[in-house]
Amino acid sequence: SHRNLFRILFLKLTKDVYKYLQKCVESNSEFNVQMAVKGSVITNGLKYSLATGNWGDQKKAASAKAGVSQVLNRYTYASTLSHLRRTNTPVGRDGKLAKPRQLHNTHWGLVCPAETPEGQACGLVKNLSLMCYVSVGSESTPITDFMSQRNMELLEEYDPVVNPTATKVFVNGVWVGVHSQPSQLVSVVQELRRNGTLSYEM
């Protein structure tokens, strides 16, 4: 797999050490660690993959995944920005399938409906929309604690018979509790997010 580039190179390194050790045993010579472990194996392997974009073993270029790393487009400033926000759908380009090329309803606000190349890659290569931001994820415990301090009833303590009209509160798709005054809670969280107290990814 193209993900295990380091693993492939490290296995190659261990094989080389094993071969060298075998030679030393056969010729009854002293084992030299500097001679056995060649750091250039991993370095050159990574350099080759980043330079050519062929992710995998240099000798098995046919099985390697092509185009993983690309040279950044510097034709114009706009083309550079476009290249940095490009997404690729790993579907064969030769098929005339319409479904993977179409925008899905869930792409609303995330994928640009206009920017896509012409020809075979049309719709398979998309671009993130102007205001789309990829979050890196943050700890969810602080926001849960913060909301429970502001009258959020935790799910474990919630009795639906006593309070049937309460609004559910979800954090990252997980139901954490209920709140009786949802609009007030939303405005408090928004205010704190806008003044930088809470992470802007919330």
WOBEL-V537403 format. One record per pair of residues at least 12 apart in sequence whose ideal C-beta (glycine too) atoms are under 7 Angstrom apart, sorted by the first residue. I is the first residue (numbers start at 1). J is the second residue. D is the distance in whole Angstrom. If there is no record, write none. Layout:
BEGIN
i: {I;I}
j: {J;J}
d: {D;D}
END
This chain:
BEGIN
i: {2;2;2;2;5;5;5;8;8;9;9;9;10;12;13;13;13;16;16;17;17;20;20;21;45;50;53;53;53;53;53;54;55;82;82;85;85;86;86;87;87;87;88;89;91;93;93;93;100;101;101;101;102;109;109;110;110;110;111;111;111;112;112;112;112;115;135;138;138;140;140;143;143;143;144;144;147;147;148;150;150;151;151;152;152;152;153;153;153;154;154;155;155;155;158;158;163;163;166;166;166;167;167;189}
j: {55;56;65;68;49;55;56;56;57;41;42;45;42;41;37;41;42;38;41;36;37;35;36;36;58;69;66;67;68;69;70;66;68;115;127;127;128;125;127;126;127;128;125;124;124;120;121;124;124;122;123;124;123;129;132;128;129;132;126;128;129;126;127;128;129;127;201;199;201;171;172;171;198;202;171;176;169;185;177;185;188;179;180;169;177;179;166;177;178;176;177;175;176;177;177;178;178;180;178;179;180;179;182;202}
d: {4;6;4;6;6;6;7;7;6;6;5;4;7;6;7;5;6;6;7;5;6;7;4;7;7;5;6;5;5;5;6;6;4;7;6;5;4;6;6;5;7;7;6;4;6;4;6;7;6;6;3;6;6;6;7;7;6;5;5;7;6;7;5;7;5;4;4;5;6;5;6;6;7;6;6;5;6;7;7;6;6;7;7;6;5;5;7;5;5;7;5;6;6;5;7;5;7;7;4;6;6;5;4;7}
END
